[in-house]
Amino acid sequence: MKCPQCQFENPEQMKFCGECGVKLEQVCPKCEFANPFKFKFCGECGHNISQPLAFPPRELSFNEKLEKIQRYLPEGLTEKILTQKERIEGERRQVTVMFCDMEGFTTLVERLGPEAAYSIMDEVYEVLIHKVHDYEGTVNEMTGDGIMALFGAPIALEDAPQRAIRSAYAIHREMTTFSDSLQKERGGTATIKMRIGIHTGPVVVGTLGNDLRVEFKAVGDTVNIASRMESLAEPGSTYVTEEIFKLTEGLFRFEALGEHAVKGKAGAVKTYQVIAPSTRRTRFDVSTERGLTPFIGRERELELLLEGFAWAKSGKGQVYSIIAEAGVGKSRLLYEFRKAVANEDRTFLEGKCLSYCRGVAFHPIIDILKSNFNIHEGAGDFEIKEKVKGES
């Protein structure tokens, strides 16, 4: 038996240590009662002395949680944000807030035990953090079983509401895959689903810590309403406010859910459920369906493109770059060019460089292939294979 004082290994049946003379006893790890070394169970509380006491995983402190978030940040992003710290602090920003919460975490703890449940939660956090960062959002808080994410602070984003919804959609898809794999591994585990709520509104940025956590001076209803949307959402769904709906209408399919009361707000808030992304991915795609204004002032540029097309038909390949500020009509010019040559024998291969896909390698090439084979977002492997085979 090993002496608790000097760690000397004594022969069995010894009552005192042969090295230091300390009385050999077994201290119960549960109640700390000193038991004779022959005891297998504690004489005070009945605990099995041969087995160490199982402690639930230690709850991480707030700073430890934030440090964990930092590990998943894209390389160089921290430095990029902190160099703008002085300009960001005190600034009024339009921020999109997303709350994401796991349904049934308490049941999971009861079924699997704290250790296994917290291990699963670590994997869930990793999925959530990665999917937020994929769309250049930042995780501002980690709750007991979810996160609060920001799009538009501390990094300003022109299409923050769209990014937040796409991030939520990616989270739901990834959690479905994760839940299915968990069912196969553990069997009988409850399906893991997330409830997500999104709202956008003005806030005044207070302080920006070195850990990238944003403290707000004035949040108004923005954070409160986003939290309310999350609490209203059904497991596996995303609820948004009218403000989000108006800014992303046409880019996604929504279902109107009527008005709901929000604590601390006088009027009811119109609520919508995100159903799925639409086939339209840009504002111009949406405007095209609603009807365009007359094409004026770009006749010369259109003529140049048509001349280039004529040269290409004669066997002399052409390359044109159209460069201009946002909103001056680049997409409209290409749209009119495609209309003008609609009856010609030609093949269009179109891929878009989307702002929220800058971190995706070869995205324009992937987009060209998806467009050519008519593969929509969310398509499964079998559907993709069949479409590629059909076009081959």
VOLO-775449 format. One record per atom (N, C-alpha, C): residue in three letters; x, y, z. Coordinates in steps of 0.02 Angstrom, whole numbers, plus 50000, padded with zeros to 5 digits. Example, Ala and Ser with C-alpha at 12.3 -4.5 7.8 and 13.67 -1.06 7.14 Angstrom:
// residues 2
Ala506604971650390/Ala506154977550390/Ala506604983550390/Ser506424988850354/Ser506844994750357/Ser506455000250394/
END
This chain:
// residues 392
Met500424994050000/Met500005000050000/Met500445006250000/Lys500275011249959/Lys500685017249952/Lys500535022150009/Cys501065024650040/Cys500995029450095/Cys500755036150068/Pro500235039050097/Pro499995045650073/Pro500475051250088/Gln500955050150135/Gln501415055450155/Gln502045055550112/Cys502385049650108/Cys503025049450073/Cys503005045450008/Gln502425042449992/Gln502325038549931/Gln502715031949931/Phe502965029849990/Phe503325023449994/Phe502835017749985/Glu503045012649946/Glu502605006949933/Glu502715001849989/Asn502205001050032/Asn502244996450089/Asn501914989850071/Pro502144984350102/Pro501814977850092/Pro501104978150120/Glu500674973650096/Glu499984973350121/Glu499994971550195/Gln499454973150229/Gln499344971750300/Gln499734976350347/Met500144980850320/Met500514985450363/Met500044990950389/Lys500104992750453/Lys499674997950482/Lys500035004650484/Phe500695004450482/Phe501095010650482/Phe501605010250425/Cys501795016150399/Cys502285016450344/Cys502975014450369/Gly503305009950332/Gly503965007750352/Gly504505012850336/Glu504335018250299/Glu504825023350280/Glu504785029450325/Cys504165031750340/Cys504095037950379/Cys503675037050443/Gly503375031350453/Gly503015029950514/Gly502295032650517/Val502045035450462/Val501365038150461/Val500865032350462/Lys500305033150499/Lys499785028050501/Lys499465027450432/Leu499415021350408/Leu499145020150341/Leu498385019950344/Glu498075024850311/Glu497345025350308/Glu497125027050237/Gln496505025450221/Gln496205027350157/Gln495715032950169/Val495845038750138/Val495385044450146/Val494855044150092/Cys494225044150113/Cys493665043850065/Cys493665050150021/Pro493675049349955/Pro493675055349912/Pro493035059349914/Lys492495056349942/Lys491855059849944/Lys491755063850008/Cys491875060450067/Cys491745063950131/Cys492375065250171/Glu492955062750145/Glu493615063650176/Glu493675060250244/Phe493275055150256/Phe493335051150318/Phe493935046450311/Ala494335045850366/Ala494915041550366/Ala494705034350382/Asn494775030050333/Asn494585023050340/Asn495195018550348/Pro495135012850385/Pro495685007950387/Pro495835005550316/Phe496475003750304/Phe496685002250235/Phe496344996050206/Lys496044991750250/Lys495714985750226/Lys495014987250197/Phe494734993050214/Phe494044994650193/Phe494004995650117/Lys493474992750089/Lys493334994050018/Lys492814999550009/Phe492395000350059/Phe491885005650058/Phe491965009950120/Cys491805016350112/Cys491885021050167/Cys491415019350225/Gly491695019150286/Gly491285017750344/Gly490845023450365/Glu490955029450335/Glu490545035350353/Glu489975036550304/Cys490115035850237/Cys489595037550187/Cys489445031950139/Gly489835026350141/Gly489695020650099/Gly489965021250028/His490355026350013/His490635027249946/His491165021849933/Asn491195019449870/Asn491705014549850/Asn492375018049848/Ile492805016349897/Ile493445019949904/Ile493915018449846/Ser493845012749814/Ser494295010849759/Ser494175014949696/Gln493595018349693/Gln493435022349633/Gln493475029749650/Pro493825033549608/Pro493865040849620/Pro493185044049610/Leu493075049449646/Leu492435053049640/Leu492405056549573/Ala491845055649536/Ala491765058749470/Ala491475065749478/Phe491865070649458/Phe491635077649462/Phe491375079849394/Pro490835083849392/Pro490605086449328/Pro491115091249299/Pro491155092049233/Pro491645096549203/Pro491575103549231/Arg492155106749241/Arg492145113449269/Arg491855118349219/Glu491415122649242/Glu491115127749199/Glu491655132849181/Leu491735134249117/Leu492245138949095/Leu492055146049116/Ser492565149949135/Ser492435156949150/Ser492305160649085/Phe492055166849091/Phe491895170649031/Phe492515171748988/Asn493085173449021/Asn493705174748983/Asn493955168448949/Glu493865162648982/Glu494075156348951/Glu493645154748890/Lys492995156248894/Lys492555155248837/Lys492775159648778/Leu492935165948793/Leu493145170548740/Leu493805168248708/Glu494255165748751/Glu494895163248725/Glu494785157348679/Lys494275153348696/Lys494105147648654/Lys493845150048586/Ile493435155348586/Ile493185158148523/Ile493765160448479/Gln494265163548511/Gln494825166348473/Gln495185161048431/Arg495195154848456/Arg495555149548421/Arg495265148148352/Tyr494625149848343/Tyr494295148348280/Tyr494265154348233/Leu494525160148255/Leu494495166048212/Leu494955165248151/Pro494725167548093/Pro495155167248033/Pro495805170948046/Glu496335168348016/Glu497005171248027/Glu497015178548006/Gly497285182748049/Gly497355189948034/Gly496755194148050/Leu496185190948066/Leu495575194848078/Leu495625198848142/Thr495915195948195/Thr495985199448258/Thr496375205948249/Glu496945205548214/Glu497365211448203/Glu496985216748162/Lys496615214348112/Lys496235218848069/Lys495735222948109/Ile495395219548156/Ile494885222848196/Ile495205227748245/Leu495735225448280/Leu496025229548333/Leu496385235748306/Thr496605235648243/Thr496905241648213/Thr496385247148202/Gln495745245148199/Gln495205250048190/Gln494865251848256/Lys495165249648312/Lys494835250248377/Lys494615257348394/Glu495065262248385/Glu494905269148404/Glu494345271948362/Arg494315269948298/Arg493795272448254/Arg493125269148269/Ile493145262848291/Ile492535259048304/Ile492195261348368/Glu492585262648421/Glu492305264348486/Glu491935271048482/Gly491325271148508/Gly490915277148509/Gly490525278148445/Glu490605273848396/Glu490285274548330/Glu489575271648332/Arg489115274948298/Arg488435272348291/Arg488435267648232/Arg488195261548243/Arg488225256348192/Arg487535253048183/Gln487405251048122/Gln486835246648108/Gln487095239548115/Val486865236148166/Val487125229548182/Val486575224248177/Thr486745218548148/Thr486285212848145/Thr486485207948200/Val486015206448244/Val486145202148302/Val485805195448291/Met486165190048302/Met485895183348296/Met485975179448361/Phe485435176948389/Phe485455172548447/Phe485325165448423/Cys485725160848449/Cys485675153848430/Cys485685149648493/Asp485185145448502/Asp485115141648564/Asp484945134348548/Met485255129648584/Met485125122548572/Met484515120248610/Glu484075116848575/Glu483475114048606/Glu483635107448642/Gly483395106648704/Gly483445100248739/Gly484115098848771/Phe484505104148788/Phe485155102848819/Phe485075099548888/Thr484585101748927/Thr484465098948994/Thr484305091548989/Thr483895089748939/Thr483715082648929/Thr484335078648911/Leu484775081648870/Leu485395078348850/Leu485835076848910/Val485885081648956/Val486295080749017/Val486005075049059/Glu485335074949066/Glu485015069749106/Glu485115062849075/Arg485115062449009/Arg485155055948976/Arg485865053348972/Leu486345057748956/Leu487035055448945/Leu487495056749003/Gly487285061149050/Gly487725063149104/Gly488095069449085/Pro488325073249136/Pro488645079749123/Pro489255079449079/Glu489695074349091/Glu490325074149054/Glu490215073148980/Ala489795068248961/Ala489665066948890/Ala489295072748858/Ala488815075748895/Ala488425081248868/Ala488865087348855/Tyr489315088848900/Tyr489755094648890/Tyr490255093448834/Ser490445087148824/Ser490885085448768/Ser490525086648702/Ile489885084748699/Ile489485085948638/Ile489395093448628/Met489295097048683/Met489195104348677/Met489815107848649/Asp490405105148666/Asp491015107948638/Asp491015107448562/Glu490795101748537/Glu490765100748464/Glu490235105248433/Val489685106248469/Val489155110748444/Val489415117848440/Tyr489775120048492/Tyr490065126848491/Tyr490535127648432/Glu490925122548417/Glu491395123048361/Glu491025124048296/Val490475120348286/Val490065121248225/Val489795128348222/Leu489505130748277/Leu489195137448278/Leu489705142848262/Ile490285142448295/Ile490795147548286/Ile491055147648214/His491185141748187/His491435141448118/His490935144248068/Lys490295142648077/Lys489795144948029/Lys489665152448035/Val489765155248093/Val489715162548100/Val490315165848066/His490915163148078/His491515166048048/His491535165147972/Asp491215159947946/Asp491195158947873/Asp490875164947838/Tyr490435168447873/Tyr490095174347843/Tyr490325180847876/Glu490925180647905/Glu491265186447934/Glu490885189647992/Gly490495185648027/Gly490195187848089/Gly490685186448146/Thr490535189048205/Thr490945187648264/Thr490495185248320/Val490745180548360/Val490375177948417/Val490525182548477/Asn490005185948502/Asn490105190748555/Asn490005187648624/Glu489585182548628/Glu489465179148692/Glu489335171748680/Met489535167748729/Met489345160648729/Met488905159548789/Thr488285157648776/Thr487815156248830/Thr487905149048853/Gly487495146648898/Gly487565139848922/Gly487495134648867/Asp487045135948820/Asp486945131048766/Asp486825134548699/Gly487185139948687/Gly487125143548624/Gly487605149448620/Ile487485153848572/Ile487915159548562/Ile487505165848544/Met487825171548553/Met487575177848525/Met488095180348476/Ala487895181248414/Ala488365183248361/Ala488175190048332/Leu488675193648308/Leu488565200248279/Leu488805200348207/Phe488415203548163/Phe488615204748094/Phe488565212248083/Gly489135215348069/Gly489145222648061/Gly489525226148117/Ala489735222548168/Ala490155225248222/Ala490555219348250/Pro491195220348262/Pro491575226548251/Pro491755227848178/Ile491665222848133/Ile491805224048062/Ile491175226348026/Ala491195232047992/Ala490605234547955/Ala490495230247893/Leu489865228247882/Leu489675224047825/Leu489065226947791/Glu489085227747725/Glu488535230847690/Glu487925226247685/Asp488035219647686/Asp487485214947679/Asp487435210447740/Ala487505213547799/Ala487505209747862/Ala486875205447872/Pro486255208047859/Pro485665203847868/Pro485675197547826/Gln485895198147763/Gln485925192347719/Gln486435187347745/Arg487005189747768/Arg487525185247795/Arg487275181547856/Ala486905185147899/Ala486655181947960/Ala486175176247944/Ile485735177347895/Ile485265172047876/Ile485625166247845/Arg486115167647802/Arg486485162147770/Arg486885158247822/Ser487145161847872/Ser487495158447927/Ser487015153947965/Ala486415156447979/Ala485915152448015/Ala485715146247975/Tyr485635147147909/Tyr485455141547866/Tyr486015136247866/Ala486645138547864/Ala487215133947866/Ala487245130247933/Ile487075133747987/Ile487075130648054/Ile486565125048057/His485955126348032/His485435121248033/His485645115047993/Arg485935116147935/Arg486145110547893/Arg486705106547927/Glu487185110047956/Glu487755106747988/Glu487525102948050/Met487055105848087/Met486805102548148/Met486405096248131/Thr486055096248075/Thr485705090248053/Thr486195084548039/Thr486745086248004/Thr487265081247989/Thr487585078748054/Phe487745083548098/Phe488065081748162/Phe487605077348205/Ser486965079048207/Ser486485075248246/Ser486405068148219/Asp486395067448153/Asp486335060748122/Asp486945056348140/Ser487535059348137/Ser488145055448153/Ser488155053648227/Leu487885058048269/Leu487855056748341/Leu487365050948356/Gln486825050848319/Gln486335045448328/Gln486645038648311/Lys487055038548259/Lys487385032248238/Lys487895030048290/Glu488265034848318/Glu488795033248366/Glu488515031048434/Arg488025034848459/Arg487785033748527/Arg487115030248531/Gly486715030748478/Gly486065027348477/Gly485605029748532/Gly485005031848514/Gly484525034048564/Gly484605041248587/Thr485125044648561/Thr485225051648579/Thr484695055948547/Ala484435060748585/Ala483915065248558/Ala484195069248500/Thr483775070748451/Thr483985074748393/Thr484165081748416/Ile484745084148394/Ile484975090848413/Ile484735095948362/Lys484365100848385/Lys484125106148342/Lys484255112948375/Met484335118048332/Met484465124748357/Met483865129248344/Arg483735133848390/Arg483255139248380/Arg483655145548367/Ile483495149148313/Ile483875155148295/Ile483415161048284/Gly483605166748312/Gly483235173048303/Gly483705178548279/Ile483465182648232/Ile483885187848202/Ile483495194548199/His483835199848217/His483555206648210/His484115211448193/Thr483955216848161/Thr484465221948145/Thr484225228748169/Gly484685232748193/Gly484505239348218/Gly485115243348237/Pro485025249748255/Pro485595254048272/Pro485835252948343/Val486485253048353/Val486785252848419/Val487365257848420/Val487565259748479/Val488165263848487/Val488695259448519/Val489255258548484/Val489785254248509/Val490125257848567/Gly490185254248623/Gly490515257148682/Gly491255255748679/Thr491465250148709/Thr492165248248709/Thr492265241848670/Leu492855241148640/Leu493035235148604/Leu493655232348638/Gly493575226748673/Gly494125223848710/Gly494625220348665/Asn495215218948693/Asn495725215348654/Asn495495208248636/Asp494975205848672/Asp494695199348656/Asp494155199748603/Leu494065205848573/Leu493585207348520/Leu492865207648546/Arg492765207048610/Arg492075207448635/Arg491855214748633/Val491245215748607/Val490975222548600/Val490505224048657/Glu490625229648691/Glu490165232148741/Glu489795238048710/Phe489125238148717/Phe488725243448687/Phe488535248748738/Lys488555255048716/Lys488325260548758/Lys487565260948756/Ala487285260448697/Ala486565261048689/Ala486345255848638/Val485925251148661/Val485715245848616/Val484985246548595/Gly484595250748631/Gly483895251248615/Gly483565244448621/Asp483165242748571/Asp482815236348571/Asp483175230848531/Thr483735232648499/Thr484035228148450/Thr484195221248479/Val484575220948533/Val484775214548562/Val484165211048593/Asn483745214848626/Asn483155212048659/Asn482695208648609/Ile482575211848552/Ile482115209148502/Ile482415202848469/Ala483075202948456/Ala483395197048427/Ala483325191148474/Ser483415192348539/Ser483345187048589/Ser482625184448590/Arg482145189048584/Arg481445187048583/Arg481285182748522/Met481565184348465/Met481455180348405/Met481705173148416/Glu482275172648448/Glu482555165948462/Glu482105161948508/Ser481835165148560/Ser481405161548607/Ser480745159448575/Leu480525163248524/Leu479905161548488/Leu480005155848438/Ala480605155348412/Ala480745150648357/Ala480625143348377/Glu480365139548331/Glu480295132348340/Glu480985129148331/Pro481115123448365/Pro481765120048355/Pro481885118448281/Gly482485120148257/Gly482655118848187/Gly482435124348140/Ser482225130248167/Ser481985135648124/Ser482325142248142/Thr482255147148096/Thr482525153848106/Thr481955158948100/Tyr481865163148150/Tyr481365168348150/Tyr481715175148144/Val481435179548103/Val481715186148093/Val481175191448099/Thr481385197648106/Thr480925203248112/Thr480765206148044/Glu480305210948043/Glu480115214147980/Glu480705217947950/Glu481125220747993/Glu481715224447968/Glu482165219947927/Ile482285213847952/Ile482695209047915/Ile482335206847851/Phe481685205747857/Phe481295203547799/Phe481345208647741/Lys481265215047757/Lys481275220247705/Lys481955220647671/Leu482495219547710/Leu483175220147683/Leu483395214047642/Thr483045208447651/Thr483255202347616/Thr482695199247574/Glu482135202847568/Glu481565200247529/Glu481785198747458/Gly481595193047433/Gly481775190947366/Gly482385186447365/Leu482835187347414/Leu483435183147419/Leu483285176647456/Phe482735176747496/Phe482535170847533/Phe481775170147529/Arg481525164247542/Arg480805163047547/Arg480615163347620/Phe480085167147635/Phe479865168147704/Phe479145166047712/Glu478965164647775/Glu478265163647793/Glu478085168647847/Ala477575172647835/Ala477355177647884/Ala477005174147942/Leu477205175948003/Leu476925172648063/Leu476505177448106/Gly476365183348080/Gly475955188048118/Gly476375192148168/Glu476025195248214/Glu476355199648263/Glu476415196148331/His476975197848366/His477095194948432/His477315200548480/Ala477105200048542/Ala477295205048592/Ala478015203848613/Val478375209248626/Val479065208948650/Val479115212848714/Lys479395209748766/Lys479455212948831/Lys479845219448826/Gly479565224748854/Gly479895231248853/Gly479755235448792/Lys479355232748745/Lys479195236448683/Lys478445237348680/Ala478225243548667/Ala477515245148668/Ala477115241348615/Gly477345241748552/Gly476985238548498/Gly477215231348485/Ala476785227548452/Ala476965220648434/Ala477465220748375/Val477835215448368/Val478355214948317/Val478145209748265/Lys478155211748201/Lys477995207048148/Lys478565201948141/Thr478365195648136/Thr478845190248136/Thr478785186048073/Tyr479365183748047/Tyr479385179647987/Tyr479845173648000/Gln479675168047969/Gln480105162147972/Gln480465161447905/Val481125160347909/Val481515159247848/Val481385152047826/Ile481165151247764/Ile481025144547738/Ile481635141747701/Ala481915145547654/Ala482495143147616/Ala482765148847574/Pro483395148447552/Pro483665153447506/Pro483295152847439/Ser483205158347405/Ser482905158147338/Ser483465157147287/Thr483265156347225/Thr483775155547172/Thr484105162147155/Arg483815167747179/Arg484105174347167/Arg484585175947223/Arg485195177947205/Arg485705179047256/Arg485945186147261/Thr485725190447215/Thr485935197447218/Thr485325201947213/Arg485415208247233/Arg484875213147229/Arg484655214147156/Phe485115213647109/Phe484935214547040/Phe484475208947016/Asp484615202747039/Asp484175197147022/Asp483465198447044/Val483395201247105/Val482735202747132/Val482405208347091/Ser482785213547075/Ser482515219247036/Ser482285217046967/Thr482635212246937/Thr482455209846870/Thr481755206846870/Glu481605203046921/Glu480945199946924/Glu480395205046936/Arg480555210446971/Arg480045215446986/Arg479945220346929/Gly480425220546883/Gly480385225146827/Gly480915230546830/Leu481255231846774/Leu481805236646772/Leu481595243146739/Thr481945248446756/Thr481845254946724/Thr482155254746655/Pro481995259546610/Pro482295259646543/Pro483055259946546/Phe483385256846498/Phe484115256546494/Phe484355262846458/Ile484655267446495/Ile484855273946467/Ile485585275446486/Gly485965278246438/Gly486625280846453/Gly487195275946448/Arg487065269846428/Arg487605264846422/Arg487615261646352/Glu487345265246303/Glu487305262546235/Glu487995261146206/Arg488465265646217/Arg489145264846189/Arg489485258646219/Glu489425257646284/Glu489725251746316/Glu489425245346289/Leu488765245346277/Leu488425239546250/Leu488675238046179/Glu488785243346139/Glu489045242546071/Glu489735239246072/Leu490155241146120/Leu490825238246125/Leu490795230746140/Leu490335228846183/Leu490255221746199/Leu490005217846139/Leu489545220746102/Leu489275217346043/Leu489805216745988/Glu490245221745982/Glu490795221345934/Glu491275215645955/Gly491405215246020/Gly491835209846044/Gly491545203046030/Phe490875202446037/Phe490535196146024/Phe490615194145950/Ala490565199145906/Ala490635197845835/Ala491345195345819/Trp491855198445851/Trp492545196145841/Trp492625188945866/Ala492315187445924/Ala492365180645952/Ala492055175445905/Lys491505177345874/Lys491175172745828/Lys491615171245767/Ser492035176045749/Ser492475175045691/Ser493105171245709/Gly493155169145772/Gly493735165145793/Gly494265168945830/Lys494165175345843/Lys494655179445879/Lys494385180745950/Gly494645176845997/Gly494405177246066/Gly494495184146096/Gln494045186146139/Gln494055192846168/Gln493975192346245/Val494275196946281/Val494185197446353/Val494025204646370/Tyr493495205746408/Tyr493305212546428/Tyr493255212846504/Ser493495218246533/Ser493415219546604/Ser492965225546612/Ile492445224946653/Ile491995230546667/Ile492105232746739/Ile492395238546748/Ile492585240846815/Ile492235247546829/Ala491895247946885/Ala491555254146904/Ala491355253746977/Glu491145259447004/Glu490905259647073/Glu490265255547080/Ala490125253547141/Ala489515249647154/Ala488895253847137/Gly488415250647104/Gly487775253847093/Gly487725257947029/Val488245258046987/Val488205262246927/Val487945258446866/Gly487855251846872/Gly487525248246816/Gly487925242846782/Lys488425239846816/Lys488825234546784/Lys488385228346770/Ser487995226346819/Ser487565220446811/Ser487035221746758/Arg486775227846756/Arg486255229546707/Arg486545229246637/Leu487165231546628/Leu487485231446562/Leu487555224246537/Leu487775219746580/Leu487845212746561/Leu487165209546546/Tyr486675211546584/Tyr485995209046574/Tyr485735211046504/Glu485845217346485/Glu485635219746419/Glu486035216446363/Phe486675215046375/Phe487085211546326/Phe486815204446314/Arg486635200946368/Arg486365194146360/Arg485705194246322/Lys485295199346335/Lys484665199946298/Lys484795200946224/Ala485305205146208/Ala485445206946139/Ala485695200946098/Val486015196146131/Val486285190346094/Val485895183946110/Ala485285184746135/Ala484895178946158/Ala484765173846103/Asn484705176146041/Asn484545171545986/Asn485165168845950/Glu485755170745974/Glu486375168445943/Glu486555161445971/Asp486985157945934/Asp487235151445956/Asp487815152746004/Arg487685152546069/Arg488195154246118/Arg488055150546184/Thr488555149946225/Thr488485146946291/Thr488735151846343/Phe488315153246393/Phe488515157746447/Phe488725153546507/Leu489325154746533/Leu489545151846596/Leu489635157546645/Glu489225157746695/Glu489215163446741/Glu489355161246813/Gly489835164646843/Gly489995163546914/Gly490055170146949/Lys489805170547010/Lys489805176847047/Lys490325176647103/Cys490665182247113/Cys491105183147171/Cys490695186647225/Leu490435182847272/Leu490005185647323/Leu490415187747384/Ser490225193347414/Ser490615196247469/Ser490695191347527/Tyr490185187347541/Tyr490225182847598/Tyr490555176147581/Cys490835175547521/Cys491175169347502/Cys491915170547488/Arg492185175947515/Arg492895177347502/Arg493355171947532/Gly493115168647584/Gly493525163447616/Gly493465156647584/Val493055155947531/Val492955149447499/Val493415148947438/Ala493865144047440/Ala494345143247385/Ala493975141347320/Phe494175144547265/Phe493905143147198/Phe493145144247194/His492885148747235/His492155149747235/His491875151647167/Pro492185156347129/Pro491895158047063/Pro491855152047016/Ile492365147647019/Ile492365141646977/Ile491795136946999/Ile491735136047065/Ile491195131747091/Ile490525134647071/Asp490465141247073/Asp489835144547057/Asp489655143746983/Ile490165143946940/Ile490055142846868/Ile489775135846857/Leu490065130946890/Leu489835124046882/Leu489125123146908/Lys488975126146966/Lys488305125646994/Lys487795128846948/Ser487965134646920/Ser487515138146876/Ser487405134246812/Asn487945131346784/Asn487895127646722/Asn487475121346728/Phe487525117946786/Phe487155111746797/Phe486505112846836/Asn486335119146847/Asn485715120946882/Asn485675117546951/Ile486205118146989/Ile486235115247056/Ile486095120747107/His485565120047145/His485365125147193/His485645123647262/Glu485675128847303/Glu485935128047371/Glu485515122947410/Gly485855118447445/Gly485505113447483/Gly485405106847447/Ala485605106547383/Ala485525100347345/Ala485965094847374/Gly485695088747377/Gly486065083047403/Gly486545080047352/Asp486975075647375/Asp487485072647332/Asp487175068847273/Phe486635065047287/Phe486325061047234/Phe486025065647180/Glu485685070947202/Glu485375075647154/Glu485915078947111/Ile486475080847142/Ile487025084047105/Ile487305079247052/Lys487415072947072/Lys487685067947025/Lys487235066946966/Glu486575066646979/Glu486095065546925/Glu486085071346877/Lys486135077546903/Lys486115083446859/Lys486755083746816/Val487325082046845/Val487945082146807/Val487925076746752/Lys487665070846770/Lys487605065446721/Lys487135067446664/Gly486585070646682/Gly486085072646632/Gly486345077746583/Glu486825082046605/Glu487085087246561/Glu487705084946523/Ser487985079146544/Ser488615076846513/Ser488485074146442/
END
